[in-house]
Amino acid sequence: MKTETLCVDCKERLASLEEKKLIGHEDRQLLENPERVIQAELPLRRDDGTLEILTAFRIQHSTKRGPAKGGIRFHQEVDPAEVAALAFVMSLKTALLDLPYGGGKGGVQFNPKEYSTAEIEQVSRLYMRAFADVLGPHKDVPAPDVNTTPEIIGWMRDEYAHITGKDEPAIITGKPVEKGGSEGRGTATAMGAYFILKERFAAQAPQEVSVAIQGFGNAGSILAELLYNDGFKVVAVSDSRGAIYNEEGLDIHAVAKHKPERNPISKFDGGSPISNAALLALEVDLLVPAALGDAITTENVTDVKASVIIEVANGPITTGAEHILDDRGVEIIPDLLANAGGVTVSYFEWFQNIHNERWTEEEVNQKLQGMIADSYHRTKQISQEHEVSLRDAAYKIAIDRIGMPKHS
Ligand code: NAD
């Protein structure tokens, strides 16, 4: 496989960090390409008896700090360039949080919505058979990602046990709580972002901080409730069909009761409907993109008026838009840190499995808060010391931990 086409964005990011003298040339050389790219062809027997060959990948970007860690996605657009980019991000995220992990990612190129449950189970088991040699609680620990449900994770764990003759729950994370999963995993991403915001806005009364949240799904809705419970003024939230706005602050519990998963959020009667574009342009203290990648681009960045943005979604700001926001002094809390609560609680799950422990939700959240708050303060300190953005600082911290030993 040609490595020059893998992870073009990672290469650009590393080149820019080297240019700014935040990382060394050898770190860049070391991290530009994944350590291992494994491709497998999975022979799926369809329900109608025909044979279909599906292409699957496992990419281990780095195992220098510990087992590779990262999800497996089932999607028709899975390709090695995308999987490598996601594996690179996982190496950085685990290093930034100082977890004893590297980074990896995997996927199967197919649309599970067009396949029966029995076929999806077969794909899940074939995936484990194809990659069992390179996976393991101390080699590479997968997790759910796009379209890989707890049921799929259960089949994968079961297949790995068949192959090795040993049932090891720590082979995979994201398991249901009753099957070795961790308390607090479902809320971990939002909790992580919330703990960062508590630190960031510690000097202000919450009711003086206005917030707009794009996306009211798993991450966005839980974060909205956490902020609302603390007294933050959440003035707008949205789903894919529109947004709702109330200058005085929305009653987030009432919005959640309105069942936005079934009823468009714009039909909620405790505020005025506005467009998704208008939500991004609101004059708020804090903007939370928690929906999709590339939400803020060079096309709409000039409309953005928030002074702080926390990237709960992965990659919601394009590089072009980021430069413009940086020049305007907008503070961006980068995705690497902002949504790292998820992988941190995955680590807690793995740790509990290995040590045969069960932590309460309270213990999980307490440990998460400590680790996330430390990483946030370290990122802030490096950003101030080097006079760079929080994103560049987060990359520098992570790369210093993964990269080549420094000569004195
Ligand atoms: P989700 O599918 O539960 O929710 C997504 C929400 O965004 C939904 O409310 C949807 O209606 C809304 N949405 C979609 N398009 C929109 C648009 N154009 N404008 C406004 N809203 C729109 O997803 P999630 O699990 O909450 O994840 C959200 C983001 O956070 C994703 O980028 C994901 O990669 C990232 N993330 C999530 C986790 C996690 O543990 N949930 C972890 C890391 C990163």
Residues whose N, C-alpha, C, O or C-beta is under 5 A from the ligand:
A	BS01	NAD	T189 Q214 G215 F216 G217 N218 A219 G220 S238 D239 S240 N276 A290 A291 L292 G293 V312 A313 N314 N339 G342
